[in-house]
Amino acid sequence: MKHLAKTIALLALLPLLCGCGATRIVAGQDTRRDSVRVEYREKTVYVPDTVFIEIPAQTAERTTPDSLSHLENDFSESNARINKDGSLFHDLKTKPQAKPVPTQKKIQNRDSIMYRDRKVYIEKPVEVVKPMSSFVKTQIWGFWIMLISAALYIFIKIKF
């Protein structure tokens, strides 16, 4: 019985002493996250602009006892004359036009940016291109030799 306990202890220690890692596992992971985030941005810009104001055509008349006159500016024209009875006729006409007025134009830009993130872990087997080293091959052969020698040792001890 004493030899049987030693044999079992030896058999339990053999895999620890001669263990090998012949298979190499590299877990390839594909990383994805599934979430949505929307970001809104609003920006106000004032741009110099010119607005054209329509000036309506206007007419005005006046008669006074005075001399002949003619007046004109950018927006109107005026003629004056003396009538036969000695009175003055005055005519005022505005020119139809659009007057430019500088202003600040308000421009609002609204942007929305949508971020979509997906993260999912998928394990894929990946082949290792690097061949096994001589040390790893020796460990593999040593494990099998130790296992066979332990089996023979047990077989011989039990038989005799």
C-alpha positions in Angstrom: 0.0 0.0 0.0 2.9 2.3 0.7 4.2 1.9 -2.8 0.7 2.5 -4.3 0.4 5.9 -2.5 3.9 6.9 -3.8 3.0 5.9 -7.3 -0.3 7.9 -7.2 1.6 10.9 -5.9 4.2 10.5 -8.6 1.5 10.3 -11.3 -0.1 13.4 -9.9 3.2 15.4 -10.0 4.2 14.2 -13.5 1.8 16.5 -15.5 2.8 19.4 -13.4 6.5 18.8 -14.1 6.2 17.9 -17.7 3.2 20.0 -18.8 3.3 21.7 -22.1 1.4 24.4 -23.9 1.5 23.1 -27.5 -1.6 24.9 -28.6 -1.5 28.6 -28.9 -4.8 30.4 -28.7 -5.1 34.0 -29.8 -8.6 35.4 -29.5 -9.2 37.9 -32.3 -11.8 40.3 -31.1 -14.0 42.5 -33.2 -15.0 45.4 -31.1 -18.3 47.3 -31.7 -20.6 49.4 -29.6 -24.2 50.2 -30.4 -25.2 53.6 -29.2 -26.4 56.8 -30.9 -25.6 60.4 -29.7 -26.9 63.5 -31.5 -25.3 66.8 -31.0 -27.0 70.1 -32.1 -25.1 73.3 -32.8 -26.7 76.7 -33.4 -24.6 79.6 -34.6 -25.8 83.2 -35.3 -23.7 85.4 -37.7 -24.4 89.0 -38.6 -23.4 89.8 -42.2 -23.3 93.3 -43.6 -26.0 93.7 -46.3 -27.6 96.4 -48.3 -31.4 96.9 -48.4 -33.0 99.0 -51.1 -36.0 101.2 -49.9 -38.4 102.2 -52.6 -39.1 106.0 -52.6 -42.6 106.7 -54.0 -43.1 109.3 -56.7 -44.6 112.5 -55.3 -45.8 115.7 -56.9 -46.3 119.2 -55.4 -47.3 122.6 -57.0 -47.2 126.2 -55.7 -47.8 129.6 -57.3 -46.2 132.8 -55.9 -45.2 136.2 -57.4 -41.5 135.7 -57.8 -38.8 135.0 -60.5 -38.0 131.8 -62.5 -36.2 128.9 -60.7 -35.2 125.2 -61.2 -34.1 122.9 -58.3 -32.9 119.3 -58.5 -31.3 116.7 -56.2 -30.9 112.9 -56.0 -34.5 112.3 -55.2 -36.5 115.2 -56.7 -36.7 117.9 -59.4 -38.3 121.3 -59.1 -39.2 123.9 -61.8 -40.6 127.4 -61.1 -41.8 130.1 -63.6 -43.7 133.3 -63.5 -47.1 133.3 -65.1 -48.6 136.1 -67.3 -50.5 137.5 -64.4 -47.2 137.9 -62.4 -47.7 134.8 -60.2 -45.0 132.1 -59.8 -45.7 128.5 -60.7 -43.6 125.9 -58.9 -43.5 122.2 -59.8 -41.8 119.5 -57.6 -41.4 115.9 -58.8 -39.5 113.1 -57.0 -37.7 110.6 -59.1 -38.8 106.9 -58.6 -35.8 105.0 -57.3 -34.6 102.5 -54.7 -32.5 104.0 -52.0 -29.7 101.7 -50.6 -29.5 101.4 -46.9 -26.7 99.4 -45.2 -28.0 96.9 -42.6 -26.8 93.8 -40.7 -28.4 90.6 -41.9 -28.9 87.8 -39.3 -27.9 84.3 -40.5 -28.5 81.3 -38.3 -26.7 78.1 -38.9 -28.2 74.9 -37.3 -26.2 71.8 -37.5 -26.9 68.3 -36.1 -24.2 65.7 -35.9 -25.2 62.1 -35.2 -22.6 59.8 -33.7 -23.2 56.1 -34.0 -20.9 53.8 -31.9 -21.2 50.1 -32.0 -19.1 47.8 -29.8 -19.6 44.0 -30.0 -17.1 41.4 -29.0 -16.8 38.5 -31.3 -14.2 35.8 -30.7 -12.5 34.4 -33.8 -9.9 31.7 -34.0 -6.7 33.0 -35.5 -4.0 30.8 -36.9 -0.5 31.4 -35.6 2.0 31.5 -38.4 5.1 31.2 -36.2 6.3 27.5 -35.9 6.9 25.8 -32.6 10.4 26.3 -31.1 12.7 23.3 -30.4 12.2 23.8 -26.6 8.4 23.4 -27.0 8.8 20.3 -29.1 11.2 18.9 -26.5 8.6 19.6 -23.8 5.9 17.7 -25.8 8.1 14.7 -26.4 9.3 14.7 -22.8 5.7 14.6 -21.5 4.9 11.5 -23.5 8.2 9.8 -22.5 7.6 10.5 -18.8 4.0 9.3 -19.1 5.0 6.0 -20.8 7.9 5.5 -18.3 5.5 6.1 -15.3 3.0 3.6 -16.8 5.8 1.0 -17.2 6.9 1.6 -13.7 3.4 1.1 -12.3 3.0 -2.0 -14.5 6.3 -3.6 -13.3 5.6 -2.8 -9.6 2.1 -4.3 -9.8 3.2 -7.4 -11.6 6.2 -8.2 -9.3 
